[in-house]
Amino acid sequence: MARDRQGRPVRLHLSEGQCSDFTGADVLLRDLPEASVLIGKGYDSNKIRTMLLAQGITPCIPARRNRNRRMPYSKRLYKLRHKVENLFAKLKDWRRIATRYDRCAHIFLSAVLLGATLIFWL
């Protein structure tokens, strides 16, 4: 999920539960609307970093432990990551989303989109 400065969700991609974050990152991070910095955890790869830099977005992503060369990032800016966690916490106040009652992915995605619209946009 990507959010704007006010903490409202602007882009969401639902992937399978057993797949890696890297597979969904191509869809989610392509053509981000007016972003200057991306704060993320778990998206440390050269492919994602070059994709962000090509779009003019500064990646604020800590390096994985097994990376040979440490990549610089702003620890002060990375502390704002809790705002994304707060976004998910507000969505999980809806019992239907937190427990994932829906079996079909498209119905679950529509519940998440409806909840995000009611919580953040209305």
Jmol script that loads the backbone (N, CA, C; Angstrom):
load data "model"
ATOM      1  N   MET A   1       0.837  -1.162   0.000  1.00  0.00           N
ATOM      2  CA  MET A   1       0.000   0.000   0.000  1.00  0.00           C
ATOM      3  C   MET A   1       0.889   1.233   0.000  1.00  0.00           C
ATOM      4  N   ALA A   2       0.513   2.213  -0.771  1.00  0.00           N
ATOM      5  CA  ALA A   2       1.205   3.494  -0.798  1.00  0.00           C
ATOM      6  C   ALA A   2       0.263   4.548  -0.245  1.00  0.00           C
ATOM      7  N   ARG A   3       0.821   5.515   0.487  1.00  0.00           N
ATOM      8  CA  ARG A   3       0.000   6.558   1.093  1.00  0.00           C
ATOM      9  C   ARG A   3       0.548   7.926   0.730  1.00  0.00           C
ATOM     10  N   ASP A   4      -0.272   8.959   0.930  1.00  0.00           N
ATOM     11  CA  ASP A   4       0.185  10.318   0.673  1.00  0.00           C
ATOM     12  C   ASP A   4       0.644  10.976   1.971  1.00  0.00           C
ATOM     13  N   ARG A   5       0.931  12.268   1.926  1.00  0.00           N
ATOM     14  CA  ARG A   5       1.441  12.971   3.109  1.00  0.00           C
ATOM     15  C   ARG A   5       0.452  13.003   4.268  1.00  0.00           C
ATOM     16  N   GLN A   6      -0.831  13.005   3.967  1.00  0.00           N
ATOM     17  CA  GLN A   6      -1.851  13.033   5.012  1.00  0.00           C
ATOM     18  C   GLN A   6      -2.146  11.660   5.597  1.00  0.00           C
ATOM     19  N   GLY A   7      -1.501  10.636   5.106  1.00  0.00           N
ATOM     20  CA  GLY A   7      -1.709   9.287   5.618  1.00  0.00           C
ATOM     21  C   GLY A   7      -2.844   8.550   4.939  1.00  0.00           C
ATOM     22  N   ARG A   8      -3.364   9.102   3.850  1.00  0.00           N
ATOM     23  CA  ARG A   8      -4.456   8.453   3.126  1.00  0.00           C
ATOM     24  C   ARG A   8      -3.899   7.504   2.081  1.00  0.00           C
ATOM     25  N   PRO A   9      -4.514   6.337   1.919  1.00  0.00           N
ATOM     26  CA  PRO A   9      -4.017   5.387   0.913  1.00  0.00           C
ATOM     27  C   PRO A   9      -4.285   5.909  -0.499  1.00  0.00           C
ATOM     28  N   VAL A  10      -3.290   5.783  -1.368  1.00  0.00           N
ATOM     29  CA  VAL A  10      -3.446   6.211  -2.754  1.00  0.00           C
ATOM     30  C   VAL A  10      -3.304   5.048  -3.728  1.00  0.00           C
ATOM     31  N   ARG A  11      -2.654   3.983  -3.312  1.00  0.00           N
ATOM     32  CA  ARG A  11      -2.486   2.826  -4.188  1.00  0.00           C
ATOM     33  C   ARG A  11      -2.411   1.560  -3.347  1.00  0.00           C
ATOM     34  N   LEU A  12      -3.075   0.525  -3.818  1.00  0.00           N
ATOM     35  CA  LEU A  12      -3.114  -0.743  -3.103  1.00  0.00           C
ATOM     36  C   LEU A  12      -2.977  -1.875  -4.101  1.00  0.00           C
ATOM     37  N   HIS A  13      -2.178  -2.834  -3.743  1.00  0.00           N
ATOM     38  CA  HIS A  13      -2.039  -4.033  -4.579  1.00  0.00           C
ATOM     39  C   HIS A  13      -2.164  -5.245  -3.669  1.00  0.00           C
ATOM     40  N   LEU A  14      -3.087  -6.115  -3.983  1.00  0.00           N
ATOM     41  CA  LEU A  14      -3.307  -7.338  -3.220  1.00  0.00           C
ATOM     42  C   LEU A  14      -2.656  -8.501  -3.952  1.00  0.00           C
ATOM     43  N   SER A  15      -1.742  -9.182  -3.274  1.00  0.00           N
ATOM     44  CA  SER A  15      -1.068 -10.334  -3.873  1.00  0.00           C
ATOM     45  C   SER A  15      -1.366 -11.577  -3.047  1.00  0.00           C
ATOM     46  N   GLU A  16      -0.894 -12.714  -3.530  1.00  0.00           N
ATOM     47  CA  GLU A  16      -1.113 -13.953  -2.796  1.00  0.00           C
ATOM     48  C   GLU A  16      -0.363 -13.908  -1.475  1.00  0.00           C
ATOM     49  N   GLY A  17      -0.844 -14.636  -0.515  1.00  0.00           N
ATOM     50  CA  GLY A  17      -0.234 -14.623   0.807  1.00  0.00           C
ATOM     51  C   GLY A  17       1.147 -15.225   0.851  1.00  0.00           C
ATOM     52  N   GLN A  18       1.440 -16.174  -0.019  1.00  0.00           N
ATOM     53  CA  GLN A  18       2.722 -16.858   0.032  1.00  0.00           C
ATOM     54  C   GLN A  18       3.760 -16.254  -0.906  1.00  0.00           C
ATOM     55  N   CYS A  19       3.436 -15.185  -1.648  1.00  0.00           N
ATOM     56  CA  CYS A  19       4.421 -14.628  -2.567  1.00  0.00           C
ATOM     57  C   CYS A  19       5.220 -13.511  -1.894  1.00  0.00           C
ATOM     58  N   SER A  20       6.346 -13.209  -2.462  1.00  0.00           N
ATOM     59  CA  SER A  20       7.259 -12.213  -1.916  1.00  0.00           C
ATOM     60  C   SER A  20       6.754 -10.798  -2.197  1.00  0.00           C
ATOM     61  N   ASP A  21       7.229  -9.835  -1.397  1.00  0.00           N
ATOM     62  CA  ASP A  21       6.879  -8.434  -1.625  1.00  0.00           C
ATOM     63  C   ASP A  21       7.473  -7.905  -2.919  1.00  0.00           C
ATOM     64  N   PHE A  22       8.540  -8.515  -3.394  1.00  0.00           N
ATOM     65  CA  PHE A  22       9.182  -8.047  -4.611  1.00  0.00           C
ATOM     66  C   PHE A  22       8.286  -8.212  -5.831  1.00  0.00           C
ATOM     67  N   THR A  23       7.447  -9.242  -5.860  1.00  0.00           N
ATOM     68  CA  THR A  23       6.589  -9.455  -7.022  1.00  0.00           C
ATOM     69  C   THR A  23       5.503  -8.394  -7.105  1.00  0.00           C
ATOM     70  N   GLY A  24       4.982  -7.967  -5.985  1.00  0.00           N
ATOM     71  CA  GLY A  24       3.966  -6.922  -5.987  1.00  0.00           C
ATOM     72  C   GLY A  24       4.536  -5.525  -6.106  1.00  0.00           C
ATOM     73  N   ALA A  25       5.823  -5.374  -5.836  1.00  0.00           N
ATOM     74  CA  ALA A  25       6.447  -4.050  -5.878  1.00  0.00           C
ATOM     75  C   ALA A  25       6.474  -3.493  -7.294  1.00  0.00           C
ATOM     76  N   ASP A  26       6.634  -4.343  -8.287  1.00  0.00           N
ATOM     77  CA  ASP A  26       6.647  -3.861  -9.671  1.00  0.00           C
ATOM     78  C   ASP A  26       5.329  -3.182 -10.027  1.00  0.00           C
ATOM     79  N   VAL A  27       4.231  -3.749  -9.587  1.00  0.00           N
ATOM     80  CA  VAL A  27       2.918  -3.190  -9.884  1.00  0.00           C
ATOM     81  C   VAL A  27       2.654  -1.957  -9.019  1.00  0.00           C
ATOM     82  N   LEU A  28       2.980  -2.050  -7.758  1.00  0.00           N
ATOM     83  CA  LEU A  28       2.661  -0.976  -6.810  1.00  0.00           C
ATOM     84  C   LEU A  28       3.504   0.265  -7.016  1.00  0.00           C
ATOM     85  N   LEU A  29       4.778   0.106  -7.297  1.00  0.00           N
ATOM     86  CA  LEU A  29       5.688   1.242  -7.362  1.00  0.00           C
ATOM     87  C   LEU A  29       5.796   1.865  -8.751  1.00  0.00           C
ATOM     88  N   ARG A  30       5.180   1.258  -9.737  1.00  0.00           N
ATOM     89  CA  ARG A  30       5.215   1.815 -11.084  1.00  0.00           C
ATOM     90  C   ARG A  30       4.313   3.043 -11.141  1.00  0.00           C
ATOM     91  N   ASP A  31       4.841   4.153 -11.623  1.00  0.00           N
ATOM     92  CA  ASP A  31       4.093   5.402 -11.817  1.00  0.00           C
ATOM     93  C   ASP A  31       3.440   5.903 -10.532  1.00  0.00           C
ATOM     94  N   LEU A  32       4.219   6.055  -9.486  1.00  0.00           N
ATOM     95  CA  LEU A  32       3.686   6.616  -8.242  1.00  0.00           C
ATOM     96  C   LEU A  32       3.306   8.071  -8.449  1.00  0.00           C
ATOM     97  N   PRO A  33       2.203   8.509  -7.891  1.00  0.00           N
ATOM     98  CA  PRO A  33       1.770   9.893  -8.095  1.00  0.00           C
ATOM     99  C   PRO A  33       2.540  10.876  -7.211  1.00  0.00           C
ATOM    100  N   GLU A  34       3.306  11.750  -7.817  1.00  0.00           N
ATOM    101  CA  GLU A  34       3.984  12.864  -7.153  1.00  0.00           C
ATOM    102  C   GLU A  34       4.685  12.487  -5.854  1.00  0.00           C
ATOM    103  N   ALA A  35       5.511  11.497  -5.885  1.00  0.00           N
ATOM    104  CA  ALA A  35       6.245  11.085  -4.693  1.00  0.00           C
ATOM    105  C   ALA A  35       7.679  11.596  -4.792  1.00  0.00           C
ATOM    106  N   SER A  36       8.222  12.026  -3.652  1.00  0.00           N
ATOM    107  CA  SER A  36       9.619  12.456  -3.643  1.00  0.00           C
ATOM    108  C   SER A  36      10.489  11.457  -2.888  1.00  0.00           C
ATOM    109  N   VAL A  37       9.905  10.783  -1.891  1.00  0.00           N
ATOM    110  CA  VAL A  37      10.640   9.817  -1.073  1.00  0.00           C
ATOM    111  C   VAL A  37       9.761   8.591  -0.881  1.00  0.00           C
ATOM    112  N   LEU A  38      10.368   7.415  -0.933  1.00  0.00           N
ATOM    113  CA  LEU A  38       9.660   6.187  -0.606  1.00  0.00           C
ATOM    114  C   LEU A  38      10.300   5.598   0.641  1.00  0.00           C
ATOM    115  N   ILE A  39       9.503   5.452   1.688  1.00  0.00           N
ATOM    116  CA  ILE A  39       9.963   4.839   2.929  1.00  0.00           C
ATOM    117  C   ILE A  39       9.422   3.425   2.937  1.00  0.00           C
ATOM    118  N   GLY A  40      10.306   2.457   2.992  1.00  0.00           N
ATOM    119  CA  GLY A  40       9.855   1.079   2.929  1.00  0.00           C
ATOM    120  C   GLY A  40      10.755   0.140   3.687  1.00  0.00           C
ATOM    121  N   LYS A  41      10.199  -0.986   4.028  1.00  0.00           N
ATOM    122  CA  LYS A  41      10.955  -2.039   4.696  1.00  0.00           C
ATOM    123  C   LYS A  41      10.718  -3.314   3.907  1.00  0.00           C
ATOM    124  N   GLY A  42      11.778  -4.030   3.619  1.00  0.00           N
ATOM    125  CA  GLY A  42      11.633  -5.268   2.876  1.00  0.00           C
ATOM    126  C   GLY A  42      11.745  -5.096   1.378  1.00  0.00           C
ATOM    127  N   TYR A  43      11.960  -3.877   0.897  1.00  0.00           N
ATOM    128  CA  TYR A  43      12.072  -3.637  -0.536  1.00  0.00           C
ATOM    129  C   TYR A  43      13.506  -3.338  -0.937  1.00  0.00           C
ATOM    130  N   ASP A  44      14.479  -3.914  -0.250  1.00  0.00           N
ATOM    131  CA  ASP A  44      15.874  -3.650  -0.535  1.00  0.00           C
ATOM    132  C   ASP A  44      16.372  -4.554  -1.653  1.00  0.00           C
ATOM    133  N   SER A  45      16.299  -4.039  -2.867  1.00  0.00           N
ATOM    134  CA  SER A  45      16.883  -4.733  -4.012  1.00  0.00           C
ATOM    135  C   SER A  45      17.364  -3.680  -4.992  1.00  0.00           C
ATOM    136  N   ASN A  46      18.354  -4.038  -5.774  1.00  0.00           N
ATOM    137  CA  ASN A  46      18.895  -3.097  -6.750  1.00  0.00           C
ATOM    138  C   ASN A  46      17.865  -2.734  -7.806  1.00  0.00           C
ATOM    139  N   LYS A  47      17.032  -3.683  -8.187  1.00  0.00           N
ATOM    140  CA  LYS A  47      16.004  -3.444  -9.206  1.00  0.00           C
ATOM    141  C   LYS A  47      15.003  -2.391  -8.728  1.00  0.00           C
ATOM    142  N   ILE A  48      14.554  -2.503  -7.497  1.00  0.00           N
ATOM    143  CA  ILE A  48      13.582  -1.543  -6.969  1.00  0.00           C
ATOM    144  C   ILE A  48      14.225  -0.182  -6.787  1.00  0.00           C
ATOM    145  N   ARG A  49      15.460  -0.162  -6.306  1.00  0.00           N
ATOM    146  CA  ARG A  49      16.152   1.123  -6.128  1.00  0.00           C
ATOM    147  C   ARG A  49      16.344   1.843  -7.458  1.00  0.00           C
ATOM    148  N   THR A  50      16.748   1.126  -8.503  1.00  0.00           N
ATOM    149  CA  THR A  50      16.931   1.777  -9.800  1.00  0.00           C
ATOM    150  C   THR A  50      15.598   2.215 -10.401  1.00  0.00           C
ATOM    151  N   MET A  51      14.522   1.445 -10.173  1.00  0.00           N
ATOM    152  CA  MET A  51      13.211   1.827 -10.664  1.00  0.00           C
ATOM    153  C   MET A  51      12.748   3.122  -9.992  1.00  0.00           C
ATOM    154  N   LEU A  52      12.984   3.248  -8.679  1.00  0.00           N
ATOM    155  CA  LEU A  52      12.600   4.457  -7.966  1.00  0.00           C
ATOM    156  C   LEU A  52      13.431   5.660  -8.399  1.00  0.00           C
ATOM    157  N   LEU A  53      14.733   5.463  -8.537  1.00  0.00           N
ATOM    158  CA  LEU A  53      15.600   6.566  -8.954  1.00  0.00           C
ATOM    159  C   LEU A  53      15.272   7.034 -10.364  1.00  0.00           C
ATOM    160  N   ALA A  54      14.851   6.126 -11.239  1.00  0.00           N
ATOM    161  CA  ALA A  54      14.461   6.503 -12.596  1.00  0.00           C
ATOM    162  C   ALA A  54      13.206   7.382 -12.590  1.00  0.00           C
ATOM    163  N   GLN A  55      12.353   7.201 -11.573  1.00  0.00           N
ATOM    164  CA  GLN A  55      11.149   8.012 -11.451  1.00  0.00           C
ATOM    165  C   GLN A  55      11.407   9.306 -10.680  1.00  0.00           C
ATOM    166  N   GLY A  56      12.630   9.504 -10.192  1.00  0.00           N
ATOM    167  CA  GLY A  56      12.957  10.704  -9.429  1.00  0.00           C
ATOM    168  C   GLY A  56      12.567  10.605  -7.968  1.00  0.00           C
ATOM    169  N   ILE A  57      12.443   9.393  -7.455  1.00  0.00           N
ATOM    170  CA  ILE A  57      12.043   9.155  -6.071  1.00  0.00           C
ATOM    171  C   ILE A  57      13.260   8.684  -5.288  1.00  0.00           C
ATOM    172  N   THR A  58      13.489   9.301  -4.136  1.00  0.00           N
ATOM    173  CA  THR A  58      14.606   8.921  -3.283  1.00  0.00           C
ATOM    174  C   THR A  58      14.193   7.742  -2.413  1.00  0.00           C
ATOM    175  N   PRO A  59      14.879   6.602  -2.497  1.00  0.00           N
ATOM    176  CA  PRO A  59      14.513   5.477  -1.634  1.00  0.00           C
ATOM    177  C   PRO A  59      15.086   5.645  -0.231  1.00  0.00           C
ATOM    178  N   CYS A  60      14.243   5.478   0.763  1.00  0.00           N
ATOM    179  CA  CYS A  60      14.666   5.475   2.167  1.00  0.00           C
ATOM    180  C   CYS A  60      14.391   4.065   2.692  1.00  0.00           C
ATOM    181  N   ILE A  61      15.254   3.151   2.306  1.00  0.00           N
ATOM    182  CA  ILE A  61      15.076   1.732   2.591  1.00  0.00           C
ATOM    183  C   ILE A  61      16.334   1.220   3.275  1.00  0.00           C
ATOM    184  N   PRO A  62      16.220   0.687   4.490  1.00  0.00           N
ATOM    185  CA  PRO A  62      17.425   0.131   5.129  1.00  0.00           C
ATOM    186  C   PRO A  62      17.885  -1.128   4.410  1.00  0.00           C
ATOM    187  N   ALA A  63      19.187  -1.321   4.420  1.00  0.00           N
ATOM    188  CA  ALA A  63      19.771  -2.475   3.732  1.00  0.00           C
ATOM    189  C   ALA A  63      19.529  -3.756   4.521  1.00  0.00           C
ATOM    190  N   ARG A  64      19.404  -4.852   3.783  1.00  0.00           N
ATOM    191  CA  ARG A  64      19.278  -6.156   4.430  1.00  0.00           C
ATOM    192  C   ARG A  64      20.596  -6.515   5.104  1.00  0.00           C
ATOM    193  N   ARG A  65      20.542  -7.421   6.018  1.00  0.00           N
ATOM    194  CA  ARG A  65      21.750  -7.825   6.754  1.00  0.00           C
ATOM    195  C   ARG A  65      22.762  -8.528   5.872  1.00  0.00           C
ATOM    196  N   ASN A  66      22.281  -9.249   4.876  1.00  0.00           N
ATOM    197  CA  ASN A  66      23.192 -10.030   4.043  1.00  0.00           C
ATOM    198  C   ASN A  66      23.721  -9.247   2.839  1.00  0.00           C
ATOM    199  N   ARG A  67      23.442  -7.964   2.753  1.00  0.00           N
ATOM    200  CA  ARG A  67      23.945  -7.142   1.654  1.00  0.00           C
ATOM    201  C   ARG A  67      25.415  -6.829   1.881  1.00  0.00           C
ATOM    202  N   ASN A  68      26.227  -6.995   0.850  1.00  0.00           N
ATOM    203  CA  ASN A  68      27.668  -6.751   0.973  1.00  0.00           C
ATOM    204  C   ASN A  68      27.985  -5.277   1.152  1.00  0.00           C
ATOM    205  N   ARG A  69      27.324  -4.433   0.378  1.00  0.00           N
ATOM    206  CA  ARG A  69      27.560  -2.997   0.457  1.00  0.00           C
ATOM    207  C   ARG A  69      26.345  -2.314   1.080  1.00  0.00           C
ATOM    208  N   ARG A  70      26.548  -1.613   2.178  1.00  0.00           N
ATOM    209  CA  ARG A  70      25.449  -0.928   2.857  1.00  0.00           C
ATOM    210  C   ARG A  70      24.994   0.272   2.049  1.00  0.00           C
ATOM    211  N   MET A  71      23.702   0.428   1.912  1.00  0.00           N
ATOM    212  CA  MET A  71      23.129   1.551   1.191  1.00  0.00           C
ATOM    213  C   MET A  71      22.727   2.621   2.206  1.00  0.00           C
ATOM    214  N   PRO A  72      23.030   3.874   1.941  1.00  0.00           N
ATOM    215  CA  PRO A  72      22.687   4.931   2.898  1.00  0.00           C
ATOM    216  C   PRO A  72      21.186   5.224   2.885  1.00  0.00           C
ATOM    217  N   TYR A  73      20.661   5.572   4.050  1.00  0.00           N
ATOM    218  CA  TYR A  73      19.273   6.003   4.178  1.00  0.00           C
ATOM    219  C   TYR A  73      19.166   6.911   5.400  1.00  0.00           C
ATOM    220  N   SER A  74      18.149   7.735   5.428  1.00  0.00           N
ATOM    221  CA  SER A  74      17.958   8.689   6.519  1.00  0.00           C
ATOM    222  C   SER A  74      17.192   8.016   7.661  1.00  0.00           C
ATOM    223  N   LYS A  75      17.847   7.856   8.788  1.00  0.00           N
ATOM    224  CA  LYS A  75      17.169   7.231   9.932  1.00  0.00           C
ATOM    225  C   LYS A  75      16.082   8.136  10.489  1.00  0.00           C
ATOM    226  N   ARG A  76      16.295   9.438  10.393  1.00  0.00           N
ATOM    227  CA  ARG A  76      15.285  10.393  10.874  1.00  0.00           C
ATOM    228  C   ARG A  76      14.017  10.297  10.023  1.00  0.00           C
ATOM    229  N   LEU A  77      14.189  10.214   8.722  1.00  0.00           N
ATOM    230  CA  LEU A  77      13.053  10.088   7.823  1.00  0.00           C
ATOM    231  C   LEU A  77      12.389   8.714   7.944  1.00  0.00           C
ATOM    232  N   TYR A  78      13.184   7.686   8.202  1.00  0.00           N
ATOM    233  CA  TYR A  78      12.642   6.326   8.312  1.00  0.00           C
ATOM    234  C   TYR A  78      11.730   6.174   9.526  1.00  0.00           C
ATOM    235  N   LYS A  79      11.886   7.046  10.518  1.00  0.00           N
ATOM    236  CA  LYS A  79      11.017   6.980  11.688  1.00  0.00           C
ATOM    237  C   LYS A  79       9.565   7.309  11.353  1.00  0.00           C
ATOM    238  N   LEU A  80       9.319   7.923  10.207  1.00  0.00           N
ATOM    239  CA  LEU A  80       7.949   8.223   9.783  1.00  0.00           C
ATOM    240  C   LEU A  80       7.222   6.996   9.248  1.00  0.00           C
ATOM    241  N   ARG A  81       7.888   5.862   9.198  1.00  0.00           N
ATOM    242  CA  ARG A  81       7.284   4.628   8.701  1.00  0.00           C
ATOM    243  C   ARG A  81       6.093   4.191   9.545  1.00  0.00           C
ATOM    244  N   HIS A  82       6.052   4.630  10.792  1.00  0.00           N
ATOM    245  CA  HIS A  82       4.938   4.236  11.658  1.00  0.00           C
ATOM    246  C   HIS A  82       3.596   4.748  11.132  1.00  0.00           C
ATOM    247  N   LYS A  83       3.622   5.775  10.294  1.00  0.00           N
ATOM    248  CA  LYS A  83       2.358   6.284   9.748  1.00  0.00           C
ATOM    249  C   LYS A  83       1.713   5.281   8.799  1.00  0.00           C
ATOM    250  N   VAL A  84       2.528   4.506   8.106  1.00  0.00           N
ATOM    251  CA  VAL A  84       1.976   3.446   7.264  1.00  0.00           C
ATOM    252  C   VAL A  84       1.391   2.342   8.142  1.00  0.00           C
ATOM    253  N   GLU A  85       2.089   2.024   9.220  1.00  0.00           N
ATOM    254  CA  GLU A  85       1.572   1.019  10.160  1.00  0.00           C
ATOM    255  C   GLU A  85       0.259   1.492  10.778  1.00  0.00           C
ATOM    256  N   ASN A  86       0.137   2.785  11.051  1.00  0.00           N
ATOM    257  CA  ASN A  86      -1.118   3.326  11.585  1.00  0.00           C
ATOM    258  C   ASN A  86      -2.249   3.182  10.580  1.00  0.00           C
ATOM    259  N   LEU A  87      -1.930   3.314   9.295  1.00  0.00           N
ATOM    260  CA  LEU A  87      -2.933   3.143   8.254  1.00  0.00           C
ATOM    261  C   LEU A  87      -3.498   1.727   8.288  1.00  0.00           C
ATOM    262  N   PHE A  88      -2.614   0.744   8.402  1.00  0.00           N
ATOM    263  CA  PHE A  88      -3.087  -0.644   8.483  1.00  0.00           C
ATOM    264  C   PHE A  88      -3.842  -0.897   9.780  1.00  0.00           C
ATOM    265  N   ALA A  89      -3.441  -0.264  10.872  1.00  0.00           N
ATOM    266  CA  ALA A  89      -4.141  -0.442  12.147  1.00  0.00           C
ATOM    267  C   ALA A  89      -5.571   0.094  12.061  1.00  0.00           C
ATOM    268  N   LYS A  90      -5.751   1.223  11.397  1.00  0.00           N
ATOM    269  CA  LYS A  90      -7.101   1.772  11.235  1.00  0.00           C
ATOM    270  C   LYS A  90      -7.960   0.874  10.362  1.00  0.00           C
ATOM    271  N   LEU A  91      -7.359   0.309   9.318  1.00  0.00           N
ATOM    272  CA  LEU A  91      -8.119  -0.606   8.467  1.00  0.00           C
ATOM    273  C   LEU A  91      -8.513  -1.867   9.224  1.00  0.00           C
ATOM    274  N   LYS A  92      -7.640  -2.331  10.103  1.00  0.00           N
ATOM    275  CA  LYS A  92      -7.931  -3.565  10.838  1.00  0.00           C
ATOM    276  C   LYS A  92      -8.919  -3.357  11.977  1.00  0.00           C
ATOM    277  N   ASP A  93      -9.356  -2.122  12.191  1.00  0.00           N
ATOM    278  CA  ASP A  93     -10.463  -1.899  13.118  1.00  0.00           C
ATOM    279  C   ASP A  93     -11.753  -2.488  12.564  1.00  0.00           C
ATOM    280  N   TRP A  94     -11.815  -2.639  11.272  1.00  0.00           N
ATOM    281  CA  TRP A  94     -12.947  -3.297  10.649  1.00  0.00           C
ATOM    282  C   TRP A  94     -12.751  -4.802  10.796  1.00  0.00           C
ATOM    283  N   ARG A  95     -13.644  -5.437  11.483  1.00  0.00           N
ATOM    284  CA  ARG A  95     -13.501  -6.858  11.793  1.00  0.00           C
ATOM    285  C   ARG A  95     -13.436  -7.720  10.540  1.00  0.00           C
ATOM    286  N   ARG A  96     -14.190  -7.332   9.537  1.00  0.00           N
ATOM    287  CA  ARG A  96     -14.209  -8.103   8.292  1.00  0.00           C
ATOM    288  C   ARG A  96     -12.830  -8.133   7.638  1.00  0.00           C
ATOM    289  N   ILE A  97     -12.092  -7.021   7.718  1.00  0.00           N
ATOM    290  CA  ILE A  97     -10.763  -6.939   7.118  1.00  0.00           C
ATOM    291  C   ILE A  97      -9.739  -7.638   8.005  1.00  0.00           C
ATOM    292  N   ALA A  98      -9.822  -7.437   9.300  1.00  0.00           N
ATOM    293  CA  ALA A  98      -8.830  -8.005  10.215  1.00  0.00           C
ATOM    294  C   ALA A  98      -8.848  -9.532  10.216  1.00  0.00           C
ATOM    295  N   THR A  99     -10.040 -10.118  10.149  1.00  0.00           N
ATOM    296  CA  THR A  99     -10.136 -11.582  10.205  1.00  0.00           C
ATOM    297  C   THR A  99     -10.209 -12.233   8.830  1.00  0.00           C
ATOM    298  N   ARG A 100     -10.364 -11.422   7.795  1.00  0.00           N
ATOM    299  CA  ARG A 100     -10.474 -11.875   6.408  1.00  0.00           C
ATOM    300  C   ARG A 100     -11.517 -12.984   6.257  1.00  0.00           C
ATOM    301  N   TYR A 101     -12.762 -12.574   6.455  1.00  0.00           N
ATOM    302  CA  TYR A 101     -13.872 -13.503   6.297  1.00  0.00           C
ATOM    303  C   TYR A 101     -14.031 -13.967   4.852  1.00  0.00           C
ATOM    304  N   ASP A 102     -13.712 -13.109   3.908  1.00  0.00           N
ATOM    305  CA  ASP A 102     -13.976 -13.402   2.501  1.00  0.00           C
ATOM    306  C   ASP A 102     -12.966 -14.390   1.936  1.00  0.00           C
ATOM    307  N   ARG A 103     -13.458 -15.357   1.210  1.00  0.00           N
ATOM    308  CA  ARG A 103     -12.572 -16.343   0.594  1.00  0.00           C
ATOM    309  C   ARG A 103     -11.981 -15.820  -0.710  1.00  0.00           C
ATOM    310  N   CYS A 104     -12.784 -15.126  -1.476  1.00  0.00           N
ATOM    311  CA  CYS A 104     -12.331 -14.633  -2.779  1.00  0.00           C
ATOM    312  C   CYS A 104     -11.516 -13.353  -2.603  1.00  0.00           C
ATOM    313  N   ALA A 105     -10.434 -13.256  -3.350  1.00  0.00           N
ATOM    314  CA  ALA A 105      -9.547 -12.099  -3.238  1.00  0.00           C
ATOM    315  C   ALA A 105     -10.224 -10.821  -3.705  1.00  0.00           C
ATOM    316  N   HIS A 106     -11.041 -10.898  -4.749  1.00  0.00           N
ATOM    317  CA  HIS A 106     -11.674  -9.679  -5.252  1.00  0.00           C
ATOM    318  C   HIS A 106     -12.715  -9.130  -4.272  1.00  0.00           C
ATOM    319  N   ILE A 107     -13.364  -9.992  -3.514  1.00  0.00           N
ATOM    320  CA  ILE A 107     -14.321  -9.518  -2.514  1.00  0.00           C
ATOM    321  C   ILE A 107     -13.574  -8.911  -1.318  1.00  0.00           C
ATOM    322  N   PHE A 108     -12.468  -9.535  -0.914  1.00  0.00           N
ATOM    323  CA  PHE A 108     -11.652  -8.978   0.163  1.00  0.00           C
ATOM    324  C   PHE A 108     -11.067  -7.631  -0.236  1.00  0.00           C
ATOM    325  N   LEU A 109     -10.586  -7.523  -1.474  1.00  0.00           N
ATOM    326  CA  LEU A 109     -10.044  -6.261  -1.952  1.00  0.00           C
ATOM    327  C   LEU A 109     -11.115  -5.176  -1.974  1.00  0.00           C
ATOM    328  N   SER A 110     -12.316  -5.517  -2.376  1.00  0.00           N
ATOM    329  CA  SER A 110     -13.396  -4.522  -2.382  1.00  0.00           C
ATOM    330  C   SER A 110     -13.745  -4.086  -0.960  1.00  0.00           C
ATOM    331  N   ALA A 111     -13.666  -4.997   0.024  1.00  0.00           N
ATOM    332  CA  ALA A 111     -13.910  -4.614   1.417  1.00  0.00           C
ATOM    333  C   ALA A 111     -12.818  -3.669   1.919  1.00  0.00           C
ATOM    334  N   VAL A 112     -11.577  -3.935   1.545  1.00  0.00           N
ATOM    335  CA  VAL A 112     -10.471  -3.059   1.942  1.00  0.00           C
ATOM    336  C   VAL A 112     -10.619  -1.685   1.299  1.00  0.00           C
ATOM    337  N   LEU A 113     -10.974  -1.647   0.022  1.00  0.00           N
ATOM    338  CA  LEU A 113     -11.154  -0.375  -0.667  1.00  0.00           C
ATOM    339  C   LEU A 113     -12.332   0.414  -0.098  1.00  0.00           C
ATOM    340  N   LEU A 114     -13.413  -0.267   0.227  1.00  0.00           N
ATOM    341  CA  LEU A 114     -14.553   0.399   0.840  1.00  0.00           C
ATOM    342  C   LEU A 114     -14.186   0.947   2.214  1.00  0.00           C
ATOM    343  N   GLY A 115     -13.481   0.138   3.003  1.00  0.00           N
ATOM    344  CA  GLY A 115     -13.059   0.607   4.319  1.00  0.00           C
ATOM    345  C   GLY A 115     -12.110   1.786   4.230  1.00  0.00           C
ATOM    346  N   ALA A 116     -11.169   1.738   3.318  1.00  0.00           N
ATOM    347  CA  ALA A 116     -10.231   2.858   3.149  1.00  0.00           C
ATOM    348  C   ALA A 116     -10.939   4.121   2.697  1.00  0.00           C
ATOM    349  N   THR A 117     -11.915   3.975   1.829  1.00  0.00           N
ATOM    350  CA  THR A 117     -12.663   5.134   1.373  1.00  0.00           C
ATOM    351  C   THR A 117     -13.451   5.768   2.510  1.00  0.00           C
ATOM    352  N   LEU A 118     -14.116   4.952   3.298  1.00  0.00           N
ATOM    353  CA  LEU A 118     -14.915   5.497   4.400  1.00  0.00           C
ATOM    354  C   LEU A 118     -14.045   6.088   5.509  1.00  0.00           C
ATOM    355  N   ILE A 119     -12.933   5.464   5.802  1.00  0.00           N
ATOM    356  CA  ILE A 119     -12.082   5.927   6.905  1.00  0.00           C
ATOM    357  C   ILE A 119     -11.300   7.173   6.525  1.00  0.00           C
ATOM    358  N   PHE A 120     -10.703   7.169   5.342  1.00  0.00           N
ATOM    359  CA  PHE A 120      -9.735   8.202   5.013  1.00  0.00           C
ATOM    360  C   PHE A 120     -10.230   9.280   4.058  1.00  0.00           C
ATOM    361  N   TRP A 121     -11.234   8.996   3.237  1.00  0.00           N
ATOM    362  CA  TRP A 121     -11.610   9.945   2.212  1.00  0.00           C
ATOM    363  C   TRP A 121     -12.956  10.616   2.461  1.00  0.00           C
ATOM    364  N   LEU A 122     -13.822  10.071   3.294  1.00  0.00           N
ATOM    365  CA  LEU A 122     -15.119  10.710   3.547  1.00  0.00           C
ATOM    366  C   LEU A 122     -15.159  11.386   4.894  1.00  0.00           C
TER     367      LEU A 122
END
end "model"
wireframe off; spacefill off
backbone 0.3
color backbone group
